[in-house]
């Protein structure tokens, strides 16, 4: 099926496609006996009907599942995740099926944000750092940079990984109210900035630069998302890889540590820029649906773009690396030498979906499975780093002494990764615990634009 570089809305579904009012697709005794069925009930019923049809694990959903017992389509999608048993894994594997209001998704998918424009994470249990900054967001325009330490928020200096502190931090930084934040910069100077949510356009390509390491030209490319203005992002890929080609790059470091995924079309495009010339025309990936929709199964081949032919690719990952960003790693593994660097396994999302409109909602039941040319694609536990090093939150983007980039640089220069001192193991554990508590994750999505596709 053709992939487009523009956002395509699916044909709207009319509620006459729903069950008649006296029906209750979830079983039980709601909706019968002359009870008036609300528009909200119809949306819930249709959510289940389409999920029973398109979901990868549709045949595991029990007949007694009652959609009207849930608050909204997103609650239904979260409940459906329970019914996703996969051979070789204990417990459900689906952690991603969701629903969202159409207006909100149109902003997210188009790269339109309305927040303070920064990410945060703990370096240690009492050391909160700026992990990334959106150039055109409030923090970016105020001059905030990755690596700055946050010492006080709204007058509160109790910044640590306790539950109460994390709840306060998340509400202040990611909430809708203005936040006055005190920062300490790498040079020891301090500043206080009040950040107010504004609407802005995200710029997912954070950095492209070239290093010479032991005589080898190495390209470093930081990509924060595969969501946004696809035409603009595609143009950015072209510009970056032209720069790498002109410099004679033979080694690539692709930093996807905060990349939660996005459009399959952009994942494909990046893979075609990264692929060696020898991969041209060979299978990139195979995409499959459940057995009701096998006619949509598809094989996609590499179509090499640009003149960069890296002999090796280092991917920097974290627990935030998911979906389309993991798919890039997976499809590159059979065609070139791939090394993975990061603090812990990636998210583990080898599946995807596309928006199905119901009323003013889009539902996203997992419906697509993607494997590489070797039919590998069951990485529900994520990719394990070859070099397990912390996220160097105390360094700016592109600093070759930063833990993750530094490990790649050391390998390129010496053939071995950076060793991590034993006393930093506690730091790993603190960060993992904080990540699980904060539960503020970027969108984890492997999304297709499918025009006119409506489940039966």
C-alpha positions in Angstrom: 0.0 0.0 0.0 1.4 3.4 -0.9 2.8 5.5 1.9 2.2 9.2 1.8 4.3 12.1 3.2 1.3 14.0 4.3 -1.2 13.3 7.1 -4.3 11.6 5.6 -7.6 11.4 7.5 -9.5 8.2 7.1 -13.0 8.4 5.8 -15.4 9.3 8.6 -17.5 6.4 9.9 -21.2 7.0 10.3 -23.0 5.7 13.3 -25.5 3.7 11.2 -22.6 1.2 11.1 -23.1 0.6 14.8 -25.3 -2.1 16.2 -28.9 -1.3 16.5 -29.9 0.3 19.8 -31.3 -2.8 21.4 -28.0 -4.7 20.9 -25.2 -4.8 23.4 -22.0 -6.2 21.8 -20.4 -6.7 25.2 -23.0 -8.9 26.7 -24.9 -8.1 29.8 -28.2 -6.2 30.2 -27.3 -2.6 29.2 -29.0 -1.0 26.3 -32.0 -3.3 26.2 -35.6 -3.1 27.4 -36.2 0.2 25.6 -33.3 2.0 27.2 -32.2 4.9 25.1 -28.7 4.4 23.8 -26.6 7.5 24.0 -24.1 8.7 21.4 -21.4 7.9 24.0 -22.6 4.3 24.1 -22.6 4.0 20.3 -19.0 5.2 20.3 -18.1 2.6 22.9 -19.9 -0.2 21.1 -18.2 0.7 17.8 -14.8 0.9 19.5 -15.2 -2.8 20.5 -16.7 -3.9 17.2 -13.8 -2.5 15.2 -11.3 -3.8 17.8 -12.7 -7.3 17.6 -12.1 -7.1 13.8 -8.7 -5.4 13.4 -6.8 -6.1 16.6 -3.8 -8.5 16.2 -5.1 -10.6 19.1 -8.9 -10.1 18.3 -9.7 -13.8 19.0 -8.5 -13.5 22.6 -11.1 -10.8 23.5 -13.8 -12.6 25.6 -17.4 -12.5 24.4 -18.4 -11.0 27.8 -16.3 -7.9 27.4 -18.7 -4.9 28.0 -17.5 -1.7 26.4 -20.2 0.4 28.1 -18.7 -0.3 31.5 -15.7 1.9 30.7 -15.5 5.7 30.8 -14.4 6.3 27.2 -12.7 4.7 24.1 -9.2 5.1 25.7 -10.3 3.2 28.8 -11.6 0.4 26.5 -8.3 0.3 24.6 -6.3 0.1 27.8 -8.6 -2.8 29.0 -8.2 -4.6 25.7 -4.5 -4.8 26.2 -5.0 -7.6 28.7 -6.0 -9.9 25.8 -2.7 -10.0 23.9 -0.9 -13.2 24.8 2.0 -14.0 22.5 4.0 -17.3 22.2 7.2 -17.2 24.2 6.1 -14.4 26.6 4.4 -14.6 30.0 1.5 -12.2 30.4 0.1 -9.7 27.8 2.5 -8.0 25.4 0.3 -5.0 24.3 1.2 -1.9 26.3 0.2 0.6 23.7 -3.4 0.4 22.3 -5.0 3.7 23.0 -7.6 6.2 21.9 -7.5 10.0 21.7 -9.7 12.9 20.6 -9.2 13.6 16.9 -8.2 17.3 17.5 -5.5 16.3 20.0 -4.1 13.6 17.7 -4.0 16.0 14.8 -1.8 18.2 16.9 0.4 15.4 18.2 0.9 13.8 14.8 1.6 17.1 13.1 4.2 18.0 15.7 2.2 20.8 17.3 2.8 20.9 21.0 1.3 23.2 23.7 3.6 22.8 26.7 6.8 24.2 28.2 9.0 22.5 25.6 11.4 20.5 27.6 12.0 17.0 28.9 13.4 16.2 32.4 15.0 13.2 34.1 17.0 12.3 37.2 20.7 11.9 36.9 20.8 10.6 40.5 18.1 10.5 43.1 18.4 14.2 43.9 19.9 15.6 40.7 17.1 16.5 38.2 18.3 17.5 34.7 17.0 18.9 31.5 17.2 16.0 29.1 16.1 17.8 25.9 14.7 21.2 24.8 12.4 22.0 21.9 14.0 24.8 20.0 10.8 26.7 19.3 9.1 26.0 22.7 9.1 28.2 25.7 12.2 26.7 27.3 14.2 26.8 24.0 13.3 30.4 23.4 14.4 31.2 27.0 17.8 29.7 26.3 17.4 26.6 28.4 19.7 23.7 27.4 20.1 20.0 27.9 22.3 19.3 31.0 21.0 22.2 33.1 20.2 21.1 36.6 16.8 22.0 38.2 17.3 23.0 41.8 13.9 24.7 42.6 10.4 24.7 41.1 7.9 27.3 42.3 10.0 27.9 45.3 10.2 24.2 46.3 13.8 22.9 46.5 12.6 19.4 47.6 13.7 17.8 44.3 14.2 14.0 44.6 12.8 10.7 43.6 10.3 10.2 46.4 6.7 9.7 45.2 5.5 13.1 46.6 8.4 15.0 45.0 7.9 13.3 41.6 4.2 14.0 41.6 4.9 17.7 42.4 7.6 17.9 39.7 5.5 16.2 37.0 2.5 18.4 37.7 4.6 21.6 37.6 6.7 20.9 34.5 4.1 19.0 32.4 1.0 20.7 33.7 -0.8 23.7 32.2 0.1 26.3 34.8 3.2 28.5 34.6 6.2 27.2 36.5 9.1 29.3 37.9 12.2 27.1 37.7 15.7 27.7 39.1 18.5 26.2 37.0 22.2 25.7 37.6 24.2 25.8 34.4 27.3 23.6 33.7 29.6 26.6 34.6 28.0 26.9 38.0 26.0 30.1 37.3 22.3 30.1 38.2 19.2 31.5 36.6 15.5 31.7 37.4 13.0 31.4 34.5 9.2 31.3 34.5 8.0 29.0 31.8 4.5 29.3 30.4 2.8 26.8 28.1 2.6 28.0 24.5 1.7 26.4 21.2 4.7 25.7 18.9 6.0 23.4 16.2 8.4 20.6 17.3 11.7 20.2 15.5 12.6 16.5 15.9 16.0 16.7 14.2 18.0 18.1 17.2 21.6 17.8 15.9 23.7 16.6 13.0 27.5 17.0 13.1 30.7 15.2 12.0 33.7 14.1 14.0 37.0 12.8 13.0 37.9 9.8 15.2 41.1 8.0 14.6 41.0 9.2 11.0 37.4 8.0 10.5 34.7 10.5 9.6 31.8 9.9 11.9 28.3 11.3 11.5 26.2 12.0 14.6 22.5 12.4 14.1 20.0 13.1 16.9 16.4 12.4 16.1 13.8 13.0 18.8 10.6 11.7 17.0 9.2 10.3 13.8 6.1 12.5 14.2 5.5 15.9 12.8 5.5 17.6 9.4 6.6 14.7 7.3 7.6 16.9 4.3 9.7 19.1 6.6 11.3 16.1 8.3 12.1 14.4 5.0 13.8 17.6 3.8 15.8 17.6 7.0 16.9 14.0 6.4 18.1 15.0 2.9 20.0 18.0 4.2 21.7 16.1 7.0 22.8 13.1 4.9 24.0 15.4 2.1 26.2 17.0 4.8 27.5 13.6 5.9 28.2 12.5 2.3 30.2 15.7 1.6 32.3 15.1 4.7 33.0 11.5 3.6 31.3 9.8 6.6 31.9 6.1 7.0 30.7 5.6 10.6 27.3 6.7 11.9 26.0 7.3 15.4 22.2 7.6 15.4 20.8 8.9 18.7 17.2 7.7 19.3 17.3 7.8 23.1 14.1 9.9 23.5 12.5 8.9 20.2 9.1 7.3 20.9 8.4 6.5 17.3 6.0 7.8 14.7 5.3 7.4 11.0 6.3 4.2 9.2 7.1 6.3 6.1 9.7 8.3 8.0 11.2 5.2 9.5 11.5 3.8 6.0 13.1 6.9 4.7 15.8 7.0 7.4 16.5 3.4 6.9 17.1 4.1 3.2 19.6 6.8 4.0 21.4 4.6 6.5 21.4 1.4 4.3 24.6 0.4 2.5 24.4 0.4 -1.3 24.5 -3.4 -1.2 21.0 -3.5 0.5 19.3 -1.7 -2.4 16.4 -3.8 -3.7 16.6 -6.3 -0.8 13.8 -6.8 1.7 13.6 -4.1 4.4 10.7 -5.4 6.3 7.5 -7.5 6.1 4.3 -6.1 7.5 1.4 -8.3 8.5 -2.2 -8.0 9.8 -4.4 -10.5 11.5 -5.8 -13.4 9.4 -8.9 -11.3 8.6 -6.9 -8.7 6.7 -4.1 -10.8 5.2 -4.8 -9.2 1.8 -3.0 -6.1 3.2 0.1 -7.9 4.1 3.1 -6.3 2.4 6.8 -6.6 1.8 8.8 -3.4 1.5 12.3 -3.3 -0.1 15.2 -1.0 0.5 15.5 1.9 -2.0 18.9 3.3 -1.2 19.0 7.1 -0.9 22.0 9.4 -0.7 25.7 8.6 -0.9 26.4 7.7 2.7 27.5 4.1 3.0 28.3 3.5 6.7 30.4 0.5 7.5 28.9 0.4 10.9 26.0 2.1 12.8 25.9 2.8 16.5 22.3 3.3 17.8 21.9 5.1 21.1 18.8 4.0 22.9 17.0 4.2 26.3 13.7 3.0 27.8 12.1 5.8 25.8 13.2 4.3 22.4 10.1 2.7 20.9 8.2 1.6 17.9 9.3 3.2 14.7 12.7 4.0 16.2 13.1 0.3 17.2 12.0 -0.7 13.7 14.9 1.2 12.2 17.3 -0.7 14.3 15.6 -4.0 13.5 15.6 -3.6 9.7 19.3 -2.4 9.7 20.6 -5.4 11.7 20.6 -7.9 8.7 22.3 -5.5 6.3 25.1 -3.8 8.2 27.1 -4.0 11.4 24.9 -2.6 14.2 25.9 -1.7 17.7 23.5 -0.6 20.4 24.4 1.7 23.3 22.3 2.9 26.2 21.3 2.7 29.9 18.8 -0.1 29.5 16.7 -2.1 27.0 14.6 -0.1 24.6 10.8 -0.1 25.1 10.0 -3.3 23.1 7.3 -2.4 20.6 7.5 -4.4 17.4 3.9 -3.6 16.4 1.9 -0.6 15.2 -1.5 0.8 14.3 -3.2 3.5 12.4 -6.0 5.9 13.4 -9.6 4.7 13.0 -12.1 7.5 13.4 -15.2 7.0 15.6 -17.2 10.1 16.4 -14.7 12.7 17.5 -12.2 10.0 18.6 -9.5 8.1 16.9 -8.9 4.5 18.2 -5.5 2.8 17.8 -5.9 -0.9 18.5 -2.6 -2.7 17.7 -3.1 -4.1 14.2 0.3 -4.3 12.4 3.3 -6.5 13.0 6.6 -5.7 11.4 9.6 -8.1 10.9 12.9 -7.6 9.1 14.2 -9.6 6.2 15.2 -12.5 8.5 11.6 -12.5 9.9 12.9 -11.2 13.3 10.5 -9.0 15.1 9.4 -10.3 18.5 11.5 -7.9 20.6 8.7 -7.3 23.1 11.4 -7.1 25.8 13.3 -4.5 23.8 16.8 -4.4 22.4 19.6 -5.0 24.9 22.5 -2.6 24.7 25.9 -4.0 23.6 27.3 -1.2 25.8 25.3 -0.4 29.0 26.2 3.1 30.0 24.1 5.8 31.7 22.4 8.6 29.8 24.9 11.4 30.2 22.5 14.0 31.4 25.2 16.3 32.7 26.5 16.9 29.1 25.1 18.8 26.2 24.2 17.2 22.9 27.2 16.3 20.8 29.7 16.4 23.7 32.0 13.4 23.0 32.6 12.9 26.7 28.9 12.3 27.3 28.5 8.7 28.5 26.5 7.2 25.5 28.2 9.2 22.7 31.5 8.7 24.4 31.2 5.0 24.4 30.6 5.0 20.6 33.5 7.3 20.1 35.8 5.0 22.2 34.7 2.0 20.2 35.4 3.7 16.9 38.8 4.7 18.1 39.9 1.6 19.9 37.5 -1.3 19.2 36.2 -1.4 22.7 33.3 0.3 24.5 33.7 2.6 27.5 33.8 0.7 30.8 31.3 1.8 33.5 32.7 2.0 37.0 31.0 -0.4 39.4 30.0 2.4 41.7 27.6 3.8 39.0 25.4 0.7 39.2 23.3 2.4 41.9 22.8 5.3 39.5 21.3 2.9 37.0 18.8 1.6 39.6 17.9 5.1 40.8 17.1 6.2 37.2 15.0 3.1 36.5 13.0 3.6 39.6 12.4 7.2 38.8 11.4 6.4 35.2 8.7 4.0 36.5 7.4 6.5 39.0 7.3 9.5 36.6 5.3 7.7 33.9 5.6 10.7 31.7 6.5 9.2 28.4 6.6 10.5 24.9 4.1 9.1 22.4 5.2 5.5 21.5 3.9 5.0 18.0 4.5 3.1 14.9 1.8 4.7 12.8 0.7 4.4 9.2 -1.4 6.8 7.1 -4.0 4.6 5.4 -6.5 6.5 3.3 -10.0 5.0 3.0 -9.2 1.9 5.1 -12.2 1.0 7.2 -12.5 -2.2 9.2 -15.3 -4.5 8.0 
